[in-house]
Amino acid sequence: MEVSIEERDGYAEVVVEGRLNVAGASQLRAKVADAIADGHRLLVMNLRKTEFMDSSGLGALVGCLKAAREAGGDLRLAQVGERVGAVLKLTSLDRVFVPHENAEDAAKGE
């Protein structure tokens, strides 16, 4: 799994590529913690390249959301693929993480 942080106008876009599972969950949490420490409060997690997510990945998303909110910010999802979206829906986390069409809309909260 690869995680990259791209600075945008008013937010940081976190791009997750590959399989978000137990092997990558701690890496994701660490990258998000670094982004928050660098002063980013609004994070948009772009999952367009995320092929798979298991319960460890879900836990990482929830942990990242909690860290962002504790820092006075928020974490939003963008470009959620069908497989990852199904996992969110199955666990009812699609009510917590409302998927957005793209990163810009997520940043605006639209």
Summary of the structure (lengths in Angstrom):
residues: 110
radius of gyration: 12.2
end to end distance: 28.5
largest distance: 33.8
contacts: 359
relative contact order: 0.18
helix: 43%
strand: 29%
